[in-house]
Amino acid sequence: MIENKILLTECSDDKGLVAKITNICYKHQLNITHNSEFVDNGSKRFFMRTELEGIFNDEMLNTELNLALPVGAKYSIITRKTKRIVILVTKEAHCLGDILMKNYYGGLDVEIAAVIGNHDSLRELVERFDIPFHHVSHENLTREQHDQLLAERIDQYQPDLIVLAKYMRVLNPKFVERYPNRVINIHHSFLPAFIGAKPYQQAYERGVKIIGATAHFINNELDQGPIIMQNVINVDHTYDAKAMMRAGRDVEKSVLTRALDLALNDRIFVYENKTVIL
């Protein structure tokens, strides 16, 4: 049966890597429908994303790649399919609403398995799209207790990715370790500037002329995870903190959905604390 898969390759750079990989694909009579590669000259690291079509023998393909690539190479053969996500929210609707609408009219190829909120405010919006909404309150619980309940609810859906659509809580280290490079956050600032709370107030007090948003994978350093996507807009002296926040919401939602689309299409390599997008 003809299938469509993606081969992701990451290894130390070496001569002839593109030829080695594509020759193996040719030997297996796999059609390359798209290919992108990148070499980080600083670290001498090679990255390649190859879209393939054909009849696959994954075991033989893995064996031949293992023999051809440098020691320590990492590669994966991913079947193209619609991925499942769980979205975490607090009270703000703009990022969640953008994902719901884009999914509804086909702008994102994704299955939204559920939305979970630490407040119940967005239940009505979510249920209009016939998507399950779960309220997991944080009240009268420690951060660790709440995050454990949250993880248990998430795991019922077995998502490929978790999206923090303005989820305004810091997640504890055990939660982060449970989902490595699978949790995408939108931060309402152009990182590394103005990390933490109230970034628009910080931007206003600093008198900035641009504001932006950053989508990144989370890690155990606040707003320091590998950056996936960023964008900015111009502001001036007439903008107070509230006006900056209103203007910034459009940037936040577009940056988050663009980052999510990259992840859904397996275009992101995470290396050290950076990303390579192919």
C-alpha positions in Angstrom: 0.0 0.0 0.0 1.3 3.4 -1.0 1.9 5.6 2.1 3.2 9.2 2.7 5.8 9.5 5.4 8.4 12.0 6.6 12.0 11.1 7.3 13.7 13.4 9.9 17.4 13.2 10.1 19.8 14.9 12.6 23.5 14.1 12.9 27.0 15.4 12.9 27.8 16.9 9.5 29.7 14.8 7.0 30.4 14.8 3.3 27.8 13.3 1.0 25.0 13.0 3.6 22.3 14.3 1.2 23.4 11.8 -1.5 23.6 8.9 1.0 20.0 9.5 2.3 18.4 10.1 -1.1 20.2 7.1 -2.6 18.8 4.9 0.1 15.3 6.3 -0.6 15.8 5.6 -4.3 16.9 2.1 -3.6 13.6 1.5 -1.7 11.8 3.0 -4.7 10.4 5.9 -2.6 9.5 9.1 -4.3 10.9 12.2 -2.7 8.1 14.8 -2.9 9.9 17.5 -0.9 13.3 17.8 0.7 15.0 20.5 2.9 18.3 20.4 4.6 20.4 22.7 6.8 23.9 22.6 8.3 24.6 24.6 11.5 28.2 25.6 10.8 28.8 26.6 14.4 28.0 23.2 15.8 28.7 21.2 12.6 25.2 19.7 12.9 23.2 18.4 9.9 19.4 18.5 9.7 17.2 17.1 6.9 13.5 16.7 6.4 12.4 14.5 3.5 8.8 13.9 2.4 8.4 10.4 0.9 5.8 8.5 -1.0 5.8 4.8 -1.7 5.6 1.3 -0.2 7.7 1.3 3.0 9.7 -1.4 4.7 10.6 0.6 7.8 12.8 -2.1 9.3 15.1 -2.3 6.3 15.1 1.5 5.8 16.1 2.0 9.4 18.9 -0.6 9.1 20.4 1.0 6.0 20.2 4.5 7.4 21.9 3.3 10.6 24.8 1.9 8.5 25.1 5.0 6.3 24.9 7.8 8.8 27.5 9.0 11.3 27.6 7.4 14.8 25.0 9.0 17.1 22.7 10.0 14.3 19.0 10.5 15.2 16.4 9.8 12.6 12.7 9.0 12.6 10.2 7.9 10.0 6.9 9.5 10.7 3.6 8.5 9.1 1.7 11.6 7.9 -1.6 11.8 9.9 -3.8 14.3 11.6 -2.4 14.9 15.0 -4.3 15.2 18.3 -3.9 18.2 20.6 -5.2 19.2 24.0 -5.5 22.9 24.6 -5.0 24.5 28.1 -6.7 27.8 28.8 -7.4 30.3 31.6 -9.8 33.1 30.8 -8.6 34.9 27.6 -10.4 33.7 24.4 -8.5 35.2 21.4 -5.8 32.4 21.0 -8.2 29.6 21.7 -10.8 31.1 19.4 -8.4 31.5 16.5 -7.4 27.8 16.8 -11.0 26.7 17.0 -12.0 28.7 13.9 -9.0 27.7 11.8 -9.7 24.1 12.7 -13.4 24.5 11.9 -12.8 25.8 8.3 -9.8 23.6 7.6 -7.0 26.2 8.1 -5.3 23.7 10.5 -5.1 20.0 10.0 -5.6 19.0 13.6 -7.9 17.0 15.9 -8.7 19.1 19.0 -9.4 16.3 21.5 -10.3 18.5 24.4 -9.9 21.9 26.0 -9.0 22.1 29.7 -9.3 25.3 31.8 -8.4 26.2 35.3 -11.4 28.5 35.1 -14.8 27.6 33.6 -15.1 30.8 31.7 -14.5 29.4 28.2 -16.7 26.4 28.4 -19.6 27.9 26.3 -17.2 28.9 23.5 -15.6 25.5 23.3 -18.8 23.5 23.4 -20.2 25.5 20.5 -17.6 23.6 18.4 -18.7 20.2 19.9 -15.4 19.8 21.7 -15.2 18.5 25.3 -14.3 21.1 27.9 -13.0 20.1 31.3 -12.7 22.4 34.3 -9.7 21.5 36.5 -9.7 24.1 39.2 -6.5 25.1 40.9 -8.2 26.5 44.0 -7.2 25.0 47.4 -4.6 22.9 45.7 -0.8 23.1 45.6 0.8 23.7 42.2 2.0 20.0 42.2 -1.5 18.7 43.1 -3.2 20.7 40.4 -0.7 19.8 37.7 -1.0 16.1 38.6 -4.8 16.3 38.1 -4.2 18.2 34.9 -1.8 15.6 33.6 -4.2 12.8 34.4 -7.0 14.5 32.4 -4.6 15.2 29.5 -3.4 11.6 29.4 -7.0 10.4 28.9 -6.8 11.8 25.4 -3.2 10.7 24.5 -2.4 13.9 22.6 0.5 14.4 20.3 0.9 18.0 21.5 -0.4 20.2 24.3 -1.1 23.9 23.5 -1.0 26.6 26.1 -3.5 29.2 24.6 -2.9 31.9 27.2 -2.8 29.4 30.1 -1.6 31.7 32.8 0.0 29.3 35.2 3.6 28.2 35.6 3.8 24.4 35.3 5.9 22.4 37.7 9.0 20.5 36.6 7.4 17.0 36.9 4.7 18.1 34.4 7.3 19.6 32.0 9.4 16.4 32.1 6.3 14.3 31.3 5.9 16.0 27.9 9.3 16.9 26.6 9.2 19.2 23.6 5.4 18.6 23.3 4.0 21.6 25.1 3.8 24.8 23.0 3.3 28.1 24.8 2.5 31.6 23.6 4.2 34.4 25.4 2.9 37.9 25.0 6.3 39.5 24.4 9.2 39.3 22.0 11.5 37.1 24.1 14.1 37.3 25.6 12.7 40.8 26.5 10.1 41.2 29.2 9.8 37.7 30.5 7.3 36.7 33.3 4.2 38.6 34.2 2.8 41.8 32.8 5.1 42.2 29.8 2.9 44.9 28.2 3.3 47.0 31.3 7.0 46.4 31.2 7.1 47.4 27.5 5.1 50.5 28.2 7.4 51.6 31.0 10.4 51.0 28.8 9.0 53.1 26.0 9.4 50.4 23.3 8.6 51.1 19.6 7.8 47.5 18.8 5.9 44.8 20.6 5.6 41.1 19.7 4.8 37.6 20.7 6.8 34.4 21.0 5.7 30.8 20.6 8.1 28.3 22.2 8.3 24.9 23.8 8.3 25.0 27.5 11.1 23.9 29.8 11.8 24.4 33.5 13.2 27.9 33.0 10.4 30.5 32.9 9.9 31.6 29.2 13.3 30.3 28.2 12.3 27.2 26.1 13.3 26.7 22.5 11.7 29.4 20.3 9.5 28.3 17.4 8.0 31.4 16.0 8.1 35.2 16.7 6.6 38.3 15.2 6.3 42.0 16.0 4.2 45.1 15.2 5.1 48.8 15.5 3.7 51.0 18.4 4.5 54.5 19.4 4.3 57.0 22.3 0.5 57.2 22.1 0.1 53.5 23.2 -0.4 52.9 26.9 -0.1 49.4 28.4 -3.8 48.5 27.6 -3.5 49.7 24.0 -0.4 47.6 23.6 -2.2 44.6 25.0 -5.1 45.0 22.6 -2.8 45.4 19.6 -0.6 42.5 20.8 -3.5 40.0 20.9 -3.6 39.8 17.1 0.1 39.0 17.0 -0.2 36.4 19.8 -2.9 34.4 18.0 -1.2 34.4 14.6 2.2 33.4 16.0 0.7 30.6 18.1 -1.3 29.1 15.2 1.7 29.4 12.8 3.9 27.6 15.4 1.3 25.0 15.9 1.0 24.4 12.1 4.8 23.8 12.0 4.6 21.3 14.8 1.6 19.5 13.2 3.6 19.1 10.0 6.8 17.8 11.7 8.9 20.8 10.6 10.7 21.5 13.9 14.0 20.1 15.1 14.9 20.9 18.7 18.7 21.1 19.2 20.2 22.3 22.5 17.8 25.2 23.4 17.1 26.2 19.8 15.0 25.1 17.0 15.7 24.5 13.3 12.6 24.9 11.1 12.6 23.0 7.8 
